[in-house]
Amino acid sequence: MKTKTFLQCTAGLLLGLASHALVQATELVYTPVNPSFGGNPLNGTWLLNNAQAQNDFDDPDLKKRTTAAGTSALERFTSQLQSRLLGQLLDNISTGNTGSLSTDAFIVNVVDDSGALTIEVTDRASGEVSEIQVNGLAP
């Protein structure tokens, strides 16, 4: 019985020494997650979304600011339409056409005089007139 136990202990010891030779270790390296502290910059959006999801604070002044400073759908549509018409008016200069655009806030006159472009903007509220002249344009 003693020989069997001795052989088992010896076999276990040899097996332990053999497996110990296969085990390798490396040093532990800390890798930060937050990009502010050297982590991967791609983690920034994920961290911000997690922080915003956990934030249950409601700003009491937020509704007041958005309703006072917000624009209605009609105001946004009017602004976009004015921008598009002004862009079309300026695009027509390349074909030699001139024109004007009149809104509640201003009047724009565009005149192309054989390569000398003149844009006159009149503020309806104050009556102030701004004139922009560009020379050297080919009609």
Secondary structure, DSSP 8 states (H G I E B T S, - for coil): -HHHHHHHHHHHHHHHHHHHHH-----------SGGGT--TTHHHHHHHHHHHH-----TTHHHHHHHH---HHHHHHHHHHHHHHHHHHHGGGGT--EEEE-SSEEEEEEEETTEEEEEEEETTT--EEEEEE-----
